[in-house]
Amino acid sequence: MSKAELVEQIAAETGMTKAEAERAVNAFINVVTSTLKGGDDVTLVGFGTFTTGDRAERQGRNPQTGETITIAAKKVVKFKPGKALKDEIGC
């Protein structure tokens, strides 16, 4: 599902206009992003939790040349689904 399709679905379910739904989706994305940047988690009970973690530096291989390369350490975003979401989709 694309962002535009998500906006359309939210507008249809809530009775909002597409413009209002798009503002709501953008606001949600901005709040989650700024919260994760600040080092905090975002927990939506029943849906899941967005967290950040550190990925260590590691060795990789260039698939074209076979040369060993070092992949730099970086921060990654993780999502852990909540029980209600897992139950709903059958995980």
TAWO-V90261 format. One record per helix or strand of 2 or more residues. SS is the DSSP state (h for helix, s for strand). FROM is the first residue (numbers start at 1). TO is the last residue. If there is no record, write none. Layout:
SS;FROM;TO  SS;FROM;TO
This chain:
h;3;14  h;18;37  s;42;44  s;48;55  s;58;61  s;68;71  s;74;81  h;83;89
